[in-house]
Amino acid sequence: MLRGIPQAQRVERIFARSDLQVIGLHTVFEHHAAMPPATLEAFIHEYRLTAPIGVDQPRADHPVPVTMQRYGLQGTPSSVLIGRDGRILHQTFGVEDDILVGARIAEALAAPVTAAGTAMVDGGCADGTCALPR
């Protein structure tokens, strides 16, 4: 988990003048009751996190939280690069080399801007799973 935070902070800092938005996801797939909002707030303060952070919701019928399941995340750290049209451009589990991450982001930022699409909804998220490009 902590291995991905420094990389996310570097990406946020390096691409600050672009339209890239880094978003964190607090997802707990074990011992959810032991991670109340105050614990997350202390963590955010201690690590000086500035990106918006969403809180994944646990499921009563499944041990894997909602967003983690929908994106097929395997654990932490995970990263998902989503293009301007809402399509998933790249997804990985674990920390990748900074140069590779930067190259992928630069390529996504250099792509022509198109009208916002509905790829995530039309791609399968409505039924609880998201279609990922193969």
Residue pairs with C-beta under 8 A, 6 or more apart in sequence:
1 76
1 77
3 77
3 95
4 76
4 77
4 78
4 79
4 95
5 47
5 49
5 77
7 77
7 95
7 98
7 101
8 22
8 24
8 51
8 79
9 49
9 50
10 98
11 20
11 22
11 101
11 102
11 105
12 22
12 50
12 51
14 102
15 22
15 105
15 109
18 109
19 84
19 109
20 105
20 108
20 109
21 51
21 52
22 51
23 51
23 52
23 53
23 54
24 49
24 51
24 52
24 53
24 54
25 53
25 54
25 55
25 56
25 67
25 68
26 35
26 40
26 53
26 54
26 55
26 56
27 56
27 65
27 67
27 68
27 73
27 76
28 35
28 56
28 58
28 65
29 63
29 64
29 65
29 68
29 75
30 63
32 58
32 65
37 55
40 53
40 55
43 49
44 53
54 67
56 65
56 66
56 67
56 68
57 65
57 66
57 67
58 65
58 66
59 65
59 66
59 69
62 69
67 73
69 128
69 129
70 125
70 128
70 129
70 130
71 78
71 80
71 88
71 91
71 130
71 132
72 91
72 129
72 130
72 132
73 80
73 93
74 93
75 93
77 93
77 94
77 95
78 91
78 92
78 93
78 94
79 90
79 91
79 92
79 96
79 101
80 88
80 90
80 91
81 88
81 89
81 90
81 91
81 104
81 105
81 108
82 88
82 89
83 89
83 108
83 111
84 108
84 111
84 113
84 114
84 116
85 114
85 115
85 116
85 117
85 119
86 116
86 117
86 118
86 119
86 120
87 117
87 119
87 120
87 123
87 133
88 130
88 132
88 133
89 104
89 108
89 133
90 104
91 132
120 130
123 130
123 131
124 130
124 131
125 131
